[in-house]
Amino acid sequence: MLPKDKIEAQIDYWLSNAAEKFKTMQGLYTSKRYADCLFFGHMVLEMALKAHVVIATKEVPPKIHNLRRLAEMAKLDLKDDEWKLLVKASNFNMEARYPDEKLEFHKMSTKSTTDEYYEPIISLYKKLCRKNK
């Protein structure tokens, strides 16, 4: 278990990084860089969830990118559509994708597809920030 000051530092770290990535996500949407917008949407949710993992476990969060698993570790009470969003948004993480998968991801990242996830990501991110207060 981390000492209280380290817990607070971890929470601040994850939330401040999420806030920065959130601004970037919004800028990418405005500039019509939809694949990158979705990727940053994943990072926004991941970082906010990792803050909640710290709150729930009093430990440094694991180095994983599976959003559903992070929410489970944080013991969050989410709606069905929010759980589904976490599963889908986990696919927006391009860390280990092969070039052909990245190409497919870019092809599917149209404005209409991005619009399907953009506002729900924002809504869940804001909810996670409120739950932290």
PyRosetta script that sets phi, psi and omega in degrees:
from pyrosetta import init, pose_from_sequence

init()
pose = pose_from_sequence("MLPKDKIEAQIDYWLSNAAEKFKTMQGLYTSKRYADCLFFGHMVLEMALKAHVVIATKEVPPKIHNLRRLAEMAKLDLKDDEWKLLVKASNFNMEARYPDEKLEFHKMSTKSTTDEYYEPIISLYKKLCRKNK")
pose.set_psi(1, 135.7)
pose.set_omega(1, 178.4)
pose.set_phi(2, -76.0)
pose.set_psi(2, 148.7)
pose.set_omega(2, 172.4)
pose.set_phi(3, -65.7)
pose.set_psi(3, 155.7)
pose.set_omega(3, -174.6)
pose.set_phi(4, -52.8)
pose.set_psi(4, -43.4)
pose.set_omega(4, -178.8)
pose.set_phi(5, -65.6)
pose.set_psi(5, -34.3)
pose.set_omega(5, 177.8)
pose.set_phi(6, -71.9)
pose.set_psi(6, -35.0)
pose.set_omega(6, 176.7)
pose.set_phi(7, -61.7)
pose.set_psi(7, -48.9)
pose.set_omega(7, 179.4)
pose.set_phi(8, -61.1)
pose.set_psi(8, -40.6)
pose.set_omega(8, 178.9)
pose.set_phi(9, -63.8)
pose.set_psi(9, -40.8)
pose.set_omega(9, 177.9)
pose.set_phi(10, -63.9)
pose.set_psi(10, -45.8)
pose.set_omega(10, 179.8)
pose.set_phi(11, -60.6)
pose.set_psi(11, -46.7)
pose.set_omega(11, 178.9)
pose.set_phi(12, -61.0)
pose.set_psi(12, -41.6)
pose.set_omega(12, 179.5)
pose.set_phi(13, -58.7)
pose.set_psi(13, -52.2)
pose.set_omega(13, -176.1)
pose.set_phi(14, -66.5)
pose.set_psi(14, -39.8)
pose.set_omega(14, -178.3)
pose.set_phi(15, -72.8)
pose.set_psi(15, -37.8)
pose.set_omega(15, 179.0)
pose.set_phi(16, -68.4)
pose.set_psi(16, -37.0)
pose.set_omega(16, 176.2)
pose.set_phi(17, -67.4)
pose.set_psi(17, -39.5)
pose.set_omega(17, 176.7)
pose.set_phi(18, -60.6)
pose.set_psi(18, -41.4)
pose.set_omega(18, -179.9)
pose.set_phi(19, -63.8)
pose.set_psi(19, -39.5)
pose.set_omega(19, 177.2)
pose.set_phi(20, -66.3)
pose.set_psi(20, -44.1)
pose.set_omega(20, 179.2)
pose.set_phi(21, -66.1)
pose.set_psi(21, -31.6)
pose.set_omega(21, 177.4)
pose.set_phi(22, -61.8)
pose.set_psi(22, -44.8)
pose.set_omega(22, 177.6)
pose.set_phi(23, -61.5)
pose.set_psi(23, -42.4)
pose.set_omega(23, 178.7)
pose.set_phi(24, -63.2)
pose.set_psi(24, -43.8)
pose.set_omega(24, 178.4)
pose.set_phi(25, -56.9)
pose.set_psi(25, -44.9)
pose.set_omega(25, 179.8)
pose.set_phi(26, -63.5)
pose.set_psi(26, -41.2)
pose.set_omega(26, 178.6)
pose.set_phi(27, -65.4)
pose.set_psi(27, -38.7)
pose.set_omega(27, 178.2)
pose.set_phi(28, -65.7)
pose.set_psi(28, -37.4)
pose.set_omega(28, 177.3)
pose.set_phi(29, -64.1)
pose.set_psi(29, -46.1)
pose.set_omega(29, -179.7)
pose.set_phi(30, -60.9)
pose.set_psi(30, -37.8)
pose.set_omega(30, -179.0)
pose.set_phi(31, -87.7)
pose.set_psi(31, 9.0)
pose.set_omega(31, 174.5)
pose.set_phi(32, 64.4)
pose.set_psi(32, 30.6)
pose.set_omega(32, 174.8)
pose.set_phi(33, -98.7)
pose.set_psi(33, 76.7)
pose.set_omega(33, -167.0)
pose.set_phi(34, -68.4)
pose.set_psi(34, -41.1)
pose.set_omega(34, 179.1)
pose.set_phi(35, -62.2)
pose.set_psi(35, -44.7)
pose.set_omega(35, 178.9)
pose.set_phi(36, -66.8)
pose.set_psi(36, -35.4)
pose.set_omega(36, 176.7)
pose.set_phi(37, -59.6)
pose.set_psi(37, -46.6)
pose.set_omega(37, 179.8)
pose.set_phi(38, -65.9)
pose.set_psi(38, -39.3)
pose.set_omega(38, 177.2)
pose.set_phi(39, -59.9)
pose.set_psi(39, -45.3)
pose.set_omega(39, 178.8)
pose.set_phi(40, -69.0)
pose.set_psi(40, -31.0)
pose.set_omega(40, 174.1)
pose.set_phi(41, -59.8)
pose.set_psi(41, -41.1)
pose.set_omega(41, 175.6)
pose.set_phi(42, -60.2)
pose.set_psi(42, -45.8)
pose.set_omega(42, -178.4)
pose.set_phi(43, -64.2)
pose.set_psi(43, -39.2)
pose.set_omega(43, 178.0)
pose.set_phi(44, -57.9)
pose.set_psi(44, -49.6)
pose.set_omega(44, -179.6)
pose.set_phi(45, -66.3)
pose.set_psi(45, -41.7)
pose.set_omega(45, -180.0)
pose.set_phi(46, -58.5)
pose.set_psi(46, -46.8)
pose.set_omega(46, -176.8)
pose.set_phi(47, -68.7)
pose.set_psi(47, -40.0)
pose.set_omega(47, 177.0)
pose.set_phi(48, -64.3)
pose.set_psi(48, -40.4)
pose.set_omega(48, 178.3)
pose.set_phi(49, -66.1)
pose.set_psi(49, -38.0)
pose.set_omega(49, 179.4)
pose.set_phi(50, -64.7)
pose.set_psi(50, -33.2)
pose.set_omega(50, 173.5)
pose.set_phi(51, -60.9)
pose.set_psi(51, -40.9)
pose.set_omega(51, 179.3)
pose.set_phi(52, -70.1)
pose.set_psi(52, -31.7)
pose.set_omega(52, 175.2)
pose.set_phi(53, -63.4)
pose.set_psi(53, -41.9)
pose.set_omega(53, 177.8)
pose.set_phi(54, -61.7)
pose.set_psi(54, -43.9)
pose.set_omega(54, 179.7)
pose.set_phi(55, -60.4)
pose.set_psi(55, -44.2)
pose.set_omega(55, -175.3)
pose.set_phi(56, -75.7)
pose.set_psi(56, -36.5)
pose.set_omega(56, -171.7)
pose.set_phi(57, -105.2)
pose.set_psi(57, -18.2)
pose.set_omega(57, -175.7)
pose.set_phi(58, 62.6)
pose.set_psi(58, 27.2)
pose.set_omega(58, -179.7)
pose.set_phi(59, -131.0)
pose.set_psi(59, 162.9)
pose.set_omega(59, 172.5)
pose.set_phi(60, -65.3)
pose.set_psi(60, 134.1)
pose.set_omega(60, -178.7)
pose.set_phi(61, -67.9)
pose.set_psi(61, 154.2)
pose.set_omega(61, -179.6)
pose.set_phi(62, -70.7)
pose.set_psi(62, 159.6)
pose.set_omega(62, -180.0)
pose.set_phi(63, -86.8)
pose.set_psi(63, 66.6)
pose.set_omega(63, 177.9)
pose.set_phi(64, -124.6)
pose.set_psi(64, 164.4)
pose.set_omega(64, -177.1)
pose.set_phi(65, -123.2)
pose.set_psi(65, 4.0)
pose.set_omega(65, -179.6)
pose.set_phi(66, -77.6)
pose.set_psi(66, 108.5)
pose.set_omega(66, -172.9)
pose.set_phi(67, -65.5)
pose.set_psi(67, -40.7)
pose.set_omega(67, 179.0)
pose.set_phi(68, -61.5)
pose.set_psi(68, -44.6)
pose.set_omega(68, -179.9)
pose.set_phi(69, -62.3)
pose.set_psi(69, -40.8)
pose.set_omega(69, 177.4)
pose.set_phi(70, -62.6)
pose.set_psi(70, -42.7)
pose.set_omega(70, 178.7)
pose.set_phi(71, -64.2)
pose.set_psi(71, -37.4)
pose.set_omega(71, 176.5)
pose.set_phi(72, -64.6)
pose.set_psi(72, -43.5)
pose.set_omega(72, 179.1)
pose.set_phi(73, -62.7)
pose.set_psi(73, -33.1)
pose.set_omega(73, 179.9)
pose.set_phi(74, -81.3)
pose.set_psi(74, -5.8)
pose.set_omega(74, 180.0)
pose.set_phi(75, 56.8)
pose.set_psi(75, 43.8)
pose.set_omega(75, -179.3)
pose.set_phi(76, -81.7)
pose.set_psi(76, 143.5)
pose.set_omega(76, 176.3)
pose.set_phi(77, -98.1)
pose.set_psi(77, 98.4)
pose.set_omega(77, -176.4)
pose.set_phi(78, -115.1)
pose.set_psi(78, 159.2)
pose.set_omega(78, 176.6)
pose.set_phi(79, -77.0)
pose.set_psi(79, 160.8)
pose.set_omega(79, -180.0)
pose.set_phi(80, -55.1)
pose.set_psi(80, -43.9)
pose.set_omega(80, -178.9)
pose.set_phi(81, -67.0)
pose.set_psi(81, -28.5)
pose.set_omega(81, 177.0)
pose.set_phi(82, -72.4)
pose.set_psi(82, -39.8)
pose.set_omega(82, 175.4)
pose.set_phi(83, -61.7)
pose.set_psi(83, -42.9)
pose.set_omega(83, 179.3)
pose.set_phi(84, -63.4)
pose.set_psi(84, -39.3)
pose.set_omega(84, 177.2)
pose.set_phi(85, -61.2)
pose.set_psi(85, -42.5)
pose.set_omega(85, 179.7)
pose.set_phi(86, -62.2)
pose.set_psi(86, -40.0)
pose.set_omega(86, 178.2)
pose.set_phi(87, -64.0)
pose.set_psi(87, -48.4)
pose.set_omega(87, -178.6)
pose.set_phi(88, -65.7)
pose.set_psi(88, -45.0)
pose.set_omega(88, -177.5)
pose.set_phi(89, -66.3)
pose.set_psi(89, -23.6)
pose.set_omega(89, 175.7)
pose.set_phi(90, -61.3)
pose.set_psi(90, -27.8)
pose.set_omega(90, 177.8)
pose.set_phi(91, -72.3)
pose.set_psi(91, -12.7)
pose.set_omega(91, -179.9)
pose.set_phi(92, -81.8)
pose.set_psi(92, -8.2)
pose.set_omega(92, 177.1)
pose.set_phi(93, -77.1)
pose.set_psi(93, 118.9)
pose.set_omega(93, -174.9)
pose.set_phi(94, -103.7)
pose.set_psi(94, 18.5)
pose.set_omega(94, -173.8)
pose.set_phi(95, -53.5)
pose.set_psi(95, -49.3)
pose.set_omega(95, -172.6)
pose.set_phi(96, -113.9)
pose.set_psi(96, 22.3)
pose.set_omega(96, -178.1)
pose.set_phi(97, -74.2)
pose.set_psi(97, 145.9)
pose.set_omega(97, 173.7)
pose.set_phi(98, -83.0)
pose.set_psi(98, 159.3)
pose.set_omega(98, -176.4)
pose.set_phi(99, -52.9)
pose.set_psi(99, -39.7)
pose.set_omega(99, -179.4)
pose.set_phi(100, -68.0)
pose.set_psi(100, -33.8)
pose.set_omega(100, 176.5)
pose.set_phi(101, -69.8)
pose.set_psi(101, -39.2)
pose.set_omega(101, 177.5)
pose.set_phi(102, -62.9)
pose.set_psi(102, -40.9)
pose.set_omega(102, 179.0)
pose.set_phi(103, -62.1)
pose.set_psi(103, -45.2)
pose.set_omega(103, 177.6)
pose.set_phi(104, -61.3)
pose.set_psi(104, -41.7)
pose.set_omega(104, 178.9)
pose.set_phi(105, -61.7)
pose.set_psi(105, -43.8)
pose.set_omega(105, 179.0)
pose.set_phi(106, -64.5)
pose.set_psi(106, -38.5)
pose.set_omega(106, 178.6)
pose.set_phi(107, -64.1)
pose.set_psi(107, -39.6)
pose.set_omega(107, -178.3)
pose.set_phi(108, -79.8)
pose.set_psi(108, -12.7)
pose.set_omega(108, -176.0)
pose.set_phi(109, -85.9)
pose.set_psi(109, 61.8)
pose.set_omega(109, 176.8)
pose.set_phi(110, -83.3)
pose.set_psi(110, 173.9)
pose.set_omega(110, 177.3)
pose.set_phi(111, -61.5)
pose.set_psi(111, -44.3)
pose.set_omega(111, -177.1)
pose.set_phi(112, -65.5)
pose.set_psi(112, -39.6)
pose.set_omega(112, 177.3)
pose.set_phi(113, -66.6)
pose.set_psi(113, -43.2)
pose.set_omega(113, 179.3)
pose.set_phi(114, -63.4)
pose.set_psi(114, -41.2)
pose.set_omega(114, 178.6)
pose.set_phi(115, -60.1)
pose.set_psi(115, -31.3)
pose.set_omega(115, 179.3)
pose.set_phi(116, -63.0)
pose.set_psi(116, -29.7)
pose.set_omega(116, -175.3)
pose.set_phi(117, -111.8)
pose.set_psi(117, -21.8)
pose.set_omega(117, -172.9)
pose.set_phi(118, -58.6)
pose.set_psi(118, -57.1)
pose.set_omega(118, -178.5)
pose.set_phi(119, -66.2)
pose.set_psi(119, -41.5)
pose.set_omega(119, 176.0)
pose.set_phi(120, -60.8)
pose.set_psi(120, -36.7)
pose.set_omega(120, 176.3)
pose.set_phi(121, -63.4)
pose.set_psi(121, -45.3)
pose.set_omega(121, 178.7)
pose.set_phi(122, -60.5)
pose.set_psi(122, -45.8)
pose.set_omega(122, -178.9)
pose.set_phi(123, -60.7)
pose.set_psi(123, -46.6)
pose.set_omega(123, -179.8)
pose.set_phi(124, -67.6)
pose.set_psi(124, -39.7)
pose.set_omega(124, 177.3)
pose.set_phi(125, -58.6)
pose.set_psi(125, -46.8)
pose.set_omega(125, -179.8)
pose.set_phi(126, -64.5)
pose.set_psi(126, -37.7)
pose.set_omega(126, 177.2)
pose.set_phi(127, -63.1)
pose.set_psi(127, -43.6)
pose.set_omega(127, 179.0)
pose.set_phi(128, -63.3)
pose.set_psi(128, -36.8)
pose.set_omega(128, 178.1)
pose.set_phi(129, -67.3)
pose.set_psi(129, -39.6)
pose.set_omega(129, 178.2)
pose.set_phi(130, -65.8)
pose.set_psi(130, -39.7)
pose.set_omega(130, -179.5)
pose.set_phi(131, -64.6)
pose.set_psi(131, -21.0)
pose.set_omega(131, -176.8)
pose.set_phi(132, -82.8)
pose.set_psi(132, -15.7)
pose.set_omega(132, -175.6)
pose.set_phi(133, -82.6)
pose.dump_pdb("model.pdb")
